[in-house]
Amino acid sequence: MAKTILIIFSILFPNVFHSNELYGENLLFSPPNGYKLGFTDSSNEIYTQEWIPNGETIKDWSRMMTVQVLYNYNTKSTLKNFVDRFIGIIVDFCDEGRGLEISSGEEYGYSYNYFMTICGKNPNTKKPEYTMIKVISGKDALYLIQKAWRYEPTNSQIQDWSKLVSKVFLCDSRNKNAPCPKI
């Protein structure tokens, strides 16, 4: 698990690491300016980090960025199946729930899917929730990075997030098509 999210911790705690090499599969991600880590949890099944804007709380946020690593997910299953199930949960749970695929393909030898869900009204918060998700099928795990808004985001906010998420990818010291950078 530690190597999977090493890049996140190397950004937060740059003096902790003595090696300039990343080993194994790593999600390369840098949290945006103005966000703080609001929640983190780890088990043998899943690793989660939730980032919220400075000045907000994990219980009352307007925007949230979430990184998840699903360790025991069958990465041989298609991303289309994962996306369809994810959207299905939103449709069933939310008033006016819906979703759409934005793009899919391959980056550095890994399949990805980028999609959006819209929850017209979340039954728990009574607020709308718009979420854009990039999911990457790695060799070792399934990786998700998502941005949620509790209001309808502007076109500019969607474009800014799309630019940021386009820079999120996997590297793997064992894969010549996805070499890890020196840190």
N, CA, C and O of each residue as an XYZ file, in Angstrom:
732
protein
N       0.821     -1.187      0.000
C       0.000      0.000      0.000
C       0.866      1.252      0.000
O       0.584      2.193     -0.743
N       1.920      1.283      0.823
C       2.727      2.488      0.942
C       3.332      2.891     -0.395
O       3.382      4.075     -0.725
N       3.793      1.902     -1.171
C       4.394      2.260     -2.446
C       3.360      2.785     -3.429
O       3.684      3.594     -4.299
N       2.120      2.334     -3.297
C       1.068      2.762     -4.206
C       0.824      4.255     -4.098
O       0.595      4.923     -5.107
N       0.871      4.771     -2.912
C       0.576      6.186     -2.722
C       1.806      6.971     -2.294
O       1.695      8.069     -1.748
N       2.965      6.408     -2.542
C       4.216      7.032     -2.151
C       4.325      8.457     -2.655
O       4.810      9.335     -1.941
N       3.883      8.692     -3.864
C       4.018     10.033     -4.427
C       3.225     11.056     -3.621
O       3.658     12.200     -3.477
N       2.090     10.665     -3.104
C       1.287     11.581     -2.301
C       2.053     11.965     -1.036
O       2.140     13.141     -0.681
N       2.601     10.965     -0.371
C       3.321     11.247      0.858
C       4.642     11.960      0.603
O       5.093     12.754      1.429
N       5.260     11.678     -0.532
C       6.519     12.369     -0.816
C       6.286     13.858     -1.035
O       7.177     14.669     -0.783
N       5.106     14.218     -1.499
C       4.763     15.630     -1.651
C       4.535     16.267     -0.286
O       4.979     17.384     -0.023
N       3.827     15.529      0.586
C       3.506     16.072      1.901
C       4.691     16.069      2.857
O       4.830     16.974      3.680
N       5.548     15.053      2.751
C       6.662     14.881      3.678
C       7.949     14.608      2.892
O       8.459     13.488      2.926
N       8.476     15.602      2.193
C       9.590     15.354      1.280
C      10.877     14.880      1.955
O      11.711     14.263      1.293
N      11.062     15.140      3.223
C      12.307     14.739      3.878
C      12.279     13.313      4.411
O      13.297     12.828      4.904
N      11.156     12.638      4.327
C      11.029     11.293      4.870
C      11.701     10.254      3.985
O      12.186      9.245      4.497
N      11.745     10.465      2.689
C      12.216      9.453      1.763
C      13.687      9.634      1.455
O      14.155     10.744      1.201
N      14.406      8.528      1.480
C      15.846      8.569      1.249
C      16.207      8.092     -0.147
O      17.324      8.328     -0.607
N      15.282      7.424     -0.831
C      15.539      6.895     -2.162
C      14.979      7.844     -3.213
O      13.978      8.524     -2.991
N      15.639      7.873     -4.351
C      15.142      8.672     -5.464
C      14.327      7.837     -6.439
O      13.954      8.324     -7.506
N      14.046      6.592     -6.091
C      13.347      5.673     -6.974
C      11.987      5.290     -6.407
O      11.837      5.099     -5.200
N      11.005      5.179     -7.287
C       9.716      4.604     -6.925
C       9.736      3.158     -7.409
O      10.209      2.878     -8.510
N       9.228      2.246     -6.598
C       9.216      0.835     -6.960
C       7.792      0.322     -7.052
O       6.922      0.750     -6.294
N       7.552     -0.597     -7.984
C       6.228     -1.168     -8.152
C       5.293     -0.174     -8.819
O       5.727      0.748     -9.509
N       4.004     -0.378     -8.599
C       2.960      0.442     -9.207
C       2.641      1.627     -8.300
O       2.432      1.457     -7.099
N       2.605      2.815     -8.872
C       2.387      4.044     -8.112
C       1.415      4.963     -8.838
O       1.526      5.165    -10.047
N       0.469      5.513     -8.099
C      -0.434      6.516     -8.632
C       0.236      7.870     -8.471
O       0.537      8.288     -7.353
N       0.469      8.551     -9.573
C       1.124      9.861     -9.524
C       0.049     10.934     -9.464
O      -0.736     11.114    -10.394
N       0.039     11.634     -8.353
C      -1.026     12.588     -8.058
C      -0.479     13.673     -7.154
O       0.305     13.400     -6.245
N      -0.889     14.885     -7.402
C      -0.533     16.000     -6.536
C      -1.813     16.752     -6.184
O      -2.533     17.189     -7.083
N      -2.111     16.913     -4.894
C      -3.339     17.628     -4.531
C      -3.260     19.090     -4.967
O      -2.183     19.686     -4.956
N      -4.393     19.661     -5.348
C      -4.378     21.056     -5.795
C      -4.120     22.022     -4.642
O      -4.380     21.710     -3.480
N      -3.610     23.183     -4.981
C      -3.404     24.227     -3.973
C      -4.733     24.582     -3.337
O      -5.769     24.575     -4.001
N      -4.703     24.894     -2.047
C      -5.899     25.313     -1.346
C      -6.704     24.165     -0.768
O      -7.781     24.387     -0.216
N      -6.198     22.925     -0.884
C      -6.879     21.760     -0.326
C      -6.051     21.173      0.807
O      -4.823     21.259      0.818
N      -6.756     20.575      1.756
C      -6.096     19.910      2.879
C      -6.644     18.491      2.985
O      -7.759     18.209      2.545
N      -5.854     17.610      3.566
C      -6.290     16.246      3.789
C      -7.320     16.249      4.908
O      -7.017     16.644      6.035
N      -8.545     15.808      4.599
C      -9.622     15.814      5.581
C      -9.884     14.454      6.191
O     -10.393     14.358      7.308
N      -9.532     13.382      5.452
C      -9.834     12.040      5.927
C      -8.919     11.057      5.210
O      -8.610     11.223      4.030
N      -8.499     10.049      5.927
C      -7.745      8.954      5.334
C      -8.115      7.674      6.060
O      -8.351      7.681      7.268
N      -8.166      6.585      5.324
C      -8.493      5.282      5.905
C      -7.833      4.215      5.046
O      -7.647      4.385      3.841
N      -7.482      3.109      5.696
C      -6.811      2.042      4.987
C      -7.219      0.691      5.554
O      -7.392      0.535      6.763
N      -7.369     -0.275      4.671
C      -7.603     -1.660      5.065
C      -6.922     -2.539      4.026
O      -6.258     -2.031      3.123
N      -7.080     -3.836      4.146
C      -6.518     -4.739      3.142
C      -7.249     -4.624      1.812
O      -6.722     -5.036      0.779
N      -8.454     -4.068      1.824
C      -9.282     -3.990      0.629
C      -9.179     -2.655     -0.100
O      -9.180     -2.606     -1.330
N      -9.089     -1.563      0.678
C      -9.203     -0.233      0.069
C      -8.384      0.792      0.857
O      -8.278      0.723      2.082
N      -7.816      1.728      0.128
C      -7.149      2.885      0.716
C      -7.898      4.114      0.222
O      -8.191      4.220     -0.969
N      -8.211      5.041      1.118
C      -8.973      6.235      0.763
C      -8.321      7.481      1.354
O      -7.883      7.481      2.504
N      -8.263      8.535      0.555
C      -7.909      9.872      1.023
C      -8.974     10.823      0.495
O      -9.362     10.748     -0.670
N      -9.446     11.725      1.364
C     -10.400     12.752      0.956
C      -9.783     14.111      1.242
O      -9.358     14.398      2.361
N      -9.744     14.930      0.222
C      -9.165     16.270      0.292
C     -10.288     17.280      0.159
O     -11.148     17.160     -0.714
N     -10.273     18.285      1.042
C     -11.301     19.321      1.039
C     -10.641     20.704      1.033
O      -9.483     20.841      1.426
N     -11.370     21.716      0.592
C     -10.785     23.062      0.596
C     -10.427     23.511      2.015
O     -11.114     23.176      2.980
N      -9.353     24.263      2.118
C      -8.982     24.864      3.403
C     -10.181     25.639      3.940
O     -10.861     26.335      3.186
N     -10.440     25.521      5.229
C     -11.541     26.237      5.854
C     -12.840     25.449      5.884
O     -13.801     25.882      6.520
N     -12.898     24.302      5.212
C     -14.093     23.466      5.242
C     -13.825     22.222      6.083
O     -12.679     21.922      6.417
N     -14.886     21.508      6.419
C     -14.741     20.290      7.224
C     -15.209     19.088      6.411
O     -15.895     19.231      5.399
N     -14.832     17.931      6.863
C     -15.210     16.702      6.176
C     -16.722     16.475      6.243
O     -17.272     15.774      5.395
N     -17.389     17.045      7.217
C     -18.842     16.910      7.326
C     -19.596     17.985      6.542
O     -20.751     17.784      6.167
N     -18.956     19.110      6.296
C     -19.622     20.212      5.599
C     -18.665     20.804      4.563
O     -17.967     21.781      4.831
N     -18.648     20.204      3.395
C     -17.758     20.626      2.324
C     -18.573     21.031      1.101
O     -19.705     20.587      0.909
N     -17.970     21.882      0.283
C     -18.608     22.279     -0.975
C     -17.987     21.543     -2.153
O     -18.643     21.293     -3.165
N     -16.706     21.199     -2.005
C     -15.949     20.470     -3.017
C     -15.077     19.451     -2.301
O     -14.562     19.711     -1.213
N     -14.919     18.297     -2.917
C     -14.067     17.271     -2.326
C     -13.356     16.505     -3.434
O     -13.928     16.213     -4.484
N     -12.108     16.192     -3.171
C     -11.340     15.348     -4.071
C     -11.007     14.062     -3.319
O     -10.517     14.106     -2.191
N     -11.274     12.927     -3.943
C     -11.068     11.632     -3.297
C     -10.140     10.780     -4.147
O     -10.280     10.708     -5.368
N      -9.188     10.135     -3.477
C      -8.300      9.161     -4.102
C      -8.574      7.834     -3.423
O      -8.560      7.741     -2.196
N      -8.826      6.791     -4.236
C      -9.064      5.462     -3.683
C      -8.248      4.433     -4.453
O      -8.077      4.524     -5.669
N      -7.752      3.454     -3.709
C      -7.055      2.319     -4.286
C      -7.804      1.078     -3.820
O      -7.887      0.803     -2.623
N      -8.351      0.329     -4.783
C      -9.080     -0.901     -4.474
C      -8.123     -2.067     -4.736
O      -7.874     -2.427     -5.887
N      -7.589     -2.655     -3.657
C      -6.527     -3.649     -3.789
C      -6.978     -4.993     -4.331
O      -6.277     -5.593     -5.146
N      -8.103     -5.466     -3.908
C      -8.519     -6.808     -4.300
C      -9.564     -6.803     -5.399
O     -10.295     -7.779     -5.568
N      -9.641     -5.716     -6.144
C     -10.585     -5.645     -7.249
C     -10.038     -6.473     -8.409
O      -8.843     -6.426     -8.701
N     -10.891     -7.212     -9.053
C     -10.486     -8.027    -10.191
C     -10.155     -7.108    -11.365
O     -11.051     -6.669    -12.085
N      -8.888     -6.823    -11.554
C      -8.485     -5.892    -12.613
C      -8.643     -6.497    -13.999
O      -8.470     -5.803    -15.000
N      -8.969     -7.780    -14.068
C      -9.258     -8.400    -15.373
C     -10.672     -8.038    -15.835
O     -10.973     -8.115    -17.026
N     -11.536     -7.646    -14.900
C     -12.881     -7.199    -15.243
C     -12.771     -5.897    -16.031
O     -11.834     -5.128    -15.818
N     -13.698     -5.642    -16.922
C     -13.590     -4.444    -17.742
C     -13.969     -3.196    -16.949
O     -14.797     -3.240    -16.040
N     -13.355     -2.112    -17.311
C     -13.707     -0.835    -16.692
C     -15.137     -0.450    -17.020
O     -15.809      0.192    -16.213
N     -15.603     -0.832    -18.187
C     -16.988     -0.534    -18.568
C     -17.948     -1.143    -17.552
O     -18.926     -0.498    -17.172
N     -17.692     -2.367    -17.105
C     -18.529     -2.998    -16.070
C     -18.487     -2.198    -14.776
O     -19.518     -1.981    -14.140
N     -17.293     -1.760    -14.385
C     -17.145     -0.966    -13.161
C     -17.937      0.335    -13.280
O     -18.692      0.694    -12.376
N     -17.761      1.036    -14.396
C     -18.439      2.321    -14.609
C     -19.953      2.126    -14.616
O     -20.680      2.904    -13.999
N     -20.428      1.103    -15.304
C     -21.869      0.840    -15.349
C     -22.428      0.579    -13.954
O     -23.501      1.079    -13.615
N     -21.714     -0.198    -13.142
C     -22.169     -0.463    -11.760
C     -22.144      0.807    -10.920
O     -23.071      1.058    -10.150
N     -21.101      1.606    -11.060
C     -20.965      2.854    -10.315
C     -22.131      3.782    -10.651
O     -22.789      4.314     -9.757
N     -22.378      3.969    -11.936
C     -23.480      4.834    -12.362
C     -24.810      4.257    -11.887
O     -25.691      5.005    -11.464
N     -24.963      2.941    -11.950
C     -26.191      2.295    -11.491
C     -26.495      2.573    -10.034
O     -27.654      2.758     -9.663
N     -25.469      2.603     -9.212
C     -25.652      2.913     -7.783
C     -26.178      4.340     -7.629
O     -27.087      4.583     -6.835
N     -25.618      5.272     -8.376
C     -26.057      6.670     -8.311
C     -27.507      6.797     -8.772
O     -28.308      7.480     -8.135
N     -27.837      6.145     -9.871
C     -29.208      6.190    -10.400
C     -30.196      5.655     -9.366
O     -31.263      6.237     -9.169
N     -29.845      4.551     -8.707
C     -30.736      3.939     -7.709
C     -30.828      4.748     -6.419
O     -31.884      4.783     -5.787
N     -29.736      5.399     -6.021
C     -29.663      6.076     -4.726
C     -30.215      7.498     -4.754
O     -30.842      7.945     -3.794
N     -29.984      8.194     -5.839
C     -30.264      9.631     -5.897
C     -31.552      9.959     -6.626
O     -31.960      9.251     -7.546
N     -32.187     11.043     -6.203
C     -33.248     11.624     -7.005
C     -32.592     12.208     -8.256
O     -31.600     12.931     -8.162
N     -33.136     11.900     -9.400
C     -32.612     12.393    -10.670
C     -31.145     12.011    -10.880
O     -30.361     12.808    -11.396
N     -30.777     10.786    -10.476
C     -29.410     10.311    -10.660
C     -29.161      9.881    -12.094
O     -30.015      9.260    -12.727
N     -27.982     10.219    -12.599
C     -27.606      9.835    -13.949
C     -26.083      9.903    -14.084
O     -25.391     10.421    -13.208
N     -25.588      9.379    -15.181
C     -24.153      9.400    -15.416
C     -23.848      9.313    -16.897
O     -24.691      8.905    -17.696
N     -22.635      9.702    -17.253
C     -22.220      9.621    -18.636
C     -20.722      9.428    -18.727
O     -19.954      9.950    -17.919
N     -20.330      8.668    -19.729
C     -18.906      8.452    -19.986
C     -18.368      9.638    -20.776
O     -18.980     10.080    -21.747
N     -17.225     10.141    -20.350
C     -16.594     11.275    -21.032
C     -15.541     10.780    -22.015
O     -15.518     11.188    -23.177
N     -14.668      9.895    -21.534
C     -13.652      9.321    -22.424
C     -13.137      8.021    -21.818
O     -13.299      7.757    -20.626
N     -12.520      7.226    -22.666
C     -11.878      5.994    -22.203
C     -10.751      5.690    -23.163
O     -10.707      6.204    -24.281
N      -9.853      4.857    -22.716
C      -8.727      4.508    -23.575
C      -7.605      3.907    -22.772
O      -7.821      3.221    -21.773
N      -6.391      4.182    -23.237
C      -5.208      3.642    -22.593
C      -4.176      4.747    -22.414
O      -3.951      5.556    -23.314
N      -3.551      4.768    -21.238
C      -2.444      5.684    -20.950
C      -1.314      4.859    -20.366
O      -1.511      4.138    -19.388
N      -0.146      4.956    -20.948
C       1.035      4.251    -20.463
C       0.776      2.746    -20.289
O       1.332      2.114    -19.391
N      -0.063      2.191    -21.147
C      -0.348      0.768    -21.097
C      -1.434      0.361    -20.117
O      -1.678     -0.832    -19.936
N      -2.091      1.325    -19.479
C      -3.163      1.036    -18.523
C      -4.488      1.570    -19.055
O      -4.560      2.691    -19.559
N      -5.536      0.755    -18.939
C      -6.861      1.200    -19.352
C      -7.405      2.208    -18.346
O      -7.182      2.083    -17.142
N      -8.115      3.197    -18.851
C      -8.756      4.178    -17.974
C     -10.145      4.496    -18.514
O     -10.453      4.240    -19.678
N     -10.961      5.051    -17.654
C     -12.271      5.563    -18.039
C     -12.491      6.838    -17.244
O     -12.201      6.893    -16.049
N     -12.993      7.843    -17.900
C     -13.282      9.130    -17.274
C     -14.771      9.373    -17.467
O     -15.260      9.415    -18.596
N     -15.489      9.533    -16.363
C     -16.939      9.664    -16.454
C     -17.456     10.614    -15.381
O     -16.727     11.023    -14.477
N     -18.742     10.954    -15.511
C     -19.375     11.900    -14.594
C     -20.685     11.312    -14.089
O     -21.416     10.657    -14.831
N     -20.967     11.560    -12.813
C     -22.276     11.213    -12.268
C     -22.924     12.475    -11.727
O     -22.253     13.396    -11.263
N     -24.248     12.489    -11.801
C     -25.013     13.618    -11.280
C     -26.084     13.053    -10.364
O     -26.894     12.212    -10.754
N     -26.061     13.538     -9.149
C     -27.064     13.170     -8.163
C     -27.908     14.425     -7.951
O     -27.477     15.371     -7.292
N     -29.115     14.420     -8.519
C     -29.968     15.608     -8.437
C     -30.182     16.073     -7.012
O     -30.154     17.270     -6.728
N     -30.397     15.118     -6.113
C     -30.500     15.423     -4.683
C     -30.063     14.185     -3.911
O     -30.685     13.126     -3.996
N     -28.987     14.342     -3.162
C     -28.501     13.263     -2.317
C     -29.470     13.116     -1.146
O     -29.698     14.089     -0.427
N     -30.046     11.932     -0.928
C     -31.019     11.759      0.155
C     -30.452     12.060      1.547
O     -31.203     12.417      2.455
N     -29.137     11.917      1.719
C     -28.523     12.175      3.030
C     -28.304     13.655      3.295
O     -28.517     14.120      4.414
N     -27.882     14.399      2.282
C     -27.550     15.817      2.487
C     -28.633     16.757      1.976
O     -28.651     17.939      2.322
N     -29.531     16.233      1.156
C     -30.580     17.035      0.499
C     -29.985     18.059     -0.458
O     -30.642     19.036     -0.817
N     -28.734     17.834     -0.873
C     -28.049     18.723     -1.808
C     -27.728     17.958     -3.085
O     -27.641     16.730     -3.070
N     -27.551     18.677     -4.186
C     -27.099     18.002     -5.407
C     -25.629     17.609     -5.252
O     -24.910     18.163     -4.420
N     -25.201     16.656     -6.058
C     -23.799     16.275     -6.044
C     -23.378     15.887     -7.454
O     -23.936     14.968     -8.053
N     -22.394     16.596     -7.969
C     -21.832     16.345     -9.291
C     -20.434     15.780     -9.065
O     -19.642     16.363     -8.325
N     -20.127     14.650     -9.695
C     -18.842     13.994     -9.478
C     -18.229     13.588    -10.811
O     -18.898     13.002    -11.663
N     -16.946     13.905    -10.980
C     -16.190     13.476    -12.153
C     -15.124     12.506    -11.663
O     -14.388     12.802    -10.722
N     -15.048     11.349    -12.306
C     -14.220     10.257    -11.823
C     -13.305      9.753    -12.935
O     -13.741      9.536    -14.066
N     -12.040      9.573    -12.599
C     -11.119      8.862    -13.477
C     -10.763      7.570    -12.771
O     -10.308      7.588    -11.627
N     -10.964      6.456    -13.441
C     -10.637      5.151    -12.882
C      -9.601      4.507    -13.800
O      -9.748      4.511    -15.022
N      -8.551      3.955    -13.191
C      -7.448      3.344    -13.928
C      -7.305      1.904    -13.457
O      -7.254      1.633    -12.258
N      -7.242      0.998    -14.401
C      -7.066     -0.414    -14.076
C      -5.582     -0.747    -14.113
O      -4.986     -0.883    -15.182
N      -4.997     -0.876    -12.927
C      -3.591     -1.223    -12.835
C      -3.399     -2.730    -12.796
O      -4.364     -3.494    -12.823
N      -2.170     -3.138    -12.732
C      -1.852     -4.556    -12.611
C      -2.116     -5.040    -11.185
O      -2.539     -6.176    -10.975
N      -1.863     -4.167    -10.208
C      -1.966     -4.544     -8.801
C      -3.281     -4.136     -8.150
O      -3.670     -4.724     -7.141
N      -3.980     -3.136     -8.707
C      -5.183     -2.598     -8.059
C      -5.970     -1.759     -9.064
O      -5.545     -1.541    -10.198
N      -7.129     -1.300     -8.603
C      -7.955     -0.356     -9.357
C      -7.820      0.989     -8.649
O      -7.930      1.058     -7.425
N      -7.584      2.049     -9.404
C      -7.311      3.358     -8.843
C      -8.388      4.342     -9.286
O      -8.743      4.399    -10.463
N      -8.907      5.119     -8.327
C      -9.917      6.128     -8.632
C      -9.459      7.469     -8.099
O      -8.919      7.568     -6.997
N      -9.682      8.494     -8.895
C      -9.507      9.857     -8.419
C     -10.757     10.607     -8.869
O     -11.133     10.571    -10.040
N     -11.386     11.281     -7.926
C     -12.661     11.926     -8.252
C     -12.776     13.290     -7.595
O     -12.186     13.567     -6.550
N     -13.552     14.115     -8.246
C     -13.844     15.447     -7.733
C     -15.350     15.555     -7.619
O     -16.075     15.259     -8.568
N     -15.822     15.981     -6.450
C     -17.258     16.145     -6.224
C     -17.543     17.595     -5.855
O     -16.775     18.247     -5.147
N     -18.666     18.072     -6.358
C     -19.173     19.397     -6.016
C     -20.570     19.221     -5.446
O     -21.336     18.394     -5.941
N     -20.914     19.972     -4.427
C     -22.279     19.951     -3.895
C     -23.101     21.088     -4.487
O     -23.955     21.673     -3.821
N     -22.831     21.379     -5.715
C     -23.548     22.370     -6.510
C     -23.177     22.078     -7.966
O     -22.252     21.308     -8.227
N     -23.882     22.680     -8.898
C     -23.549     22.461    -10.301
C     -22.278     23.242    -10.638
O     -22.260     24.470    -10.552
N     -21.211     22.525    -11.023
C     -19.962     23.229    -11.323
C     -20.071     24.025    -12.619
O     -20.851     23.693    -13.511
N     -19.277     25.068    -12.695
C     -19.222     25.873    -13.909
C     -18.403     25.135    -14.976
O     -17.668     24.199    -14.661
N     -18.528     25.549    -16.203
C     -17.706     24.962    -17.271
C     -16.223     25.138    -16.975
O     -15.420     24.247    -17.255
N     -15.864     26.268    -16.418
C     -14.466     26.530    -16.074
C     -13.976     25.548    -15.004
O     -12.854     25.050    -15.099
N     -14.791     25.264    -13.997
C     -14.410     24.311    -12.954
C     -14.254     22.903    -13.534
O     -13.344     22.168    -13.151
N     -15.130     22.536    -14.441
C     -15.030     21.223    -15.083
C     -13.754     21.143    -15.920
O     -13.054     20.131    -15.890
N     -13.453     22.199    -16.663
C     -12.237     22.212    -17.480
C     -10.982     22.174    -16.611
O     -10.026     21.467    -16.931
N     -10.982     22.935    -15.506
C      -9.822     22.930    -14.602
C      -9.589     21.540    -14.027
O      -8.451     21.074    -13.969
N     -10.670     20.869    -13.598
C     -10.537     19.524    -13.049
C     -10.054     18.557    -14.131
O      -9.199     17.712    -13.869
N     -10.590     18.677    -15.326
C     -10.186     17.783    -16.419
C      -8.701     17.937    -16.721
O      -8.026     16.947    -17.007
N      -8.181     19.158    -16.662
C      -6.752     19.382    -16.871
C      -5.939     18.723    -15.758
O      -4.928     18.071    -16.022
N      -6.384     18.895    -14.515
C      -5.654     18.309    -13.383
C      -5.666     16.783    -13.471
O      -4.628     16.142    -13.309
N      -6.834     16.204    -13.724
C      -6.941     14.749    -13.728
C      -6.209     14.141    -14.932
O      -5.821     12.974    -14.886
N      -6.017     14.904    -15.991
C      -5.276     14.383    -17.143
C      -3.802     14.171    -16.798
O      -3.089     13.466    -17.512
N      -3.352     14.776    -15.715
C      -1.961     14.619    -15.267
C      -1.806     13.500    -14.246
O      -0.692     13.226    -13.800
N      -2.901     12.852    -13.871
C      -2.865     11.741    -12.927
C      -2.727     10.452    -13.720
O      -3.540     10.167    -14.599
N      -1.691      9.669    -13.406
C      -1.502      8.410    -14.117
C      -0.710      7.445    -13.239
O      -0.213      7.806    -12.172
N      -0.610      6.208    -13.722
C       0.157      5.186    -13.023
C       1.539      5.081    -13.632
O       1.726      5.226    -14.840
N       2.490      4.828    -12.772
C       3.803      4.423    -13.243
C       4.113      3.096    -12.561
O       3.509      2.757    -11.544
N       5.041      2.359    -13.116
C       5.393      1.062    -12.549
C       6.839      0.762    -12.913
O       7.197      0.706    -14.089
N       7.656      0.571    -11.901
C       9.067      0.286    -12.141
C       9.258     -1.032    -12.886
O      10.343     -1.292    -13.406
N       8.217     -1.871    -12.946
C       8.288     -3.169    -13.630
C       7.774     -3.082    -15.067
O       7.803     -4.076    -15.793
N       7.301     -1.897    -15.484
C       6.661     -1.745    -16.785
C       7.418     -0.689    -17.594
O       7.389      0.494    -17.254
N       8.089     -1.116    -18.655
C       8.890     -0.176    -19.451
C       8.030      0.878    -20.159
O       8.540      1.933    -20.538
N       6.721      0.602    -20.342
C       5.825      1.579    -20.966
C       5.334      2.646    -19.976
O       4.761      3.658    -20.380
N       5.562      2.412    -18.689
C       5.087      3.357    -17.663
C       6.166      3.559    -16.602
O       5.930      3.304    -15.421
N       7.343      4.014    -17.014
C       8.433      4.162    -16.037
C       8.108      5.239    -14.994
O       7.438      6.229    -15.289
N       8.585      5.024    -13.801
C       8.380      5.997    -12.730
C       9.469      7.055    -12.764
O      10.632      6.747    -13.021
N       9.095      8.301    -12.506
C      10.102      9.371    -12.467
C      10.935      9.271    -11.195
O      10.512      8.676    -10.204
N      12.093      9.846    -11.237
C      12.888      9.971    -10.015
C      12.260     11.086     -9.194
O      11.825     12.107     -9.727
N      12.222     10.868     -7.883
C      11.637     11.897     -7.019
C      12.705     12.532     -6.160
O      12.409     13.423     -5.364
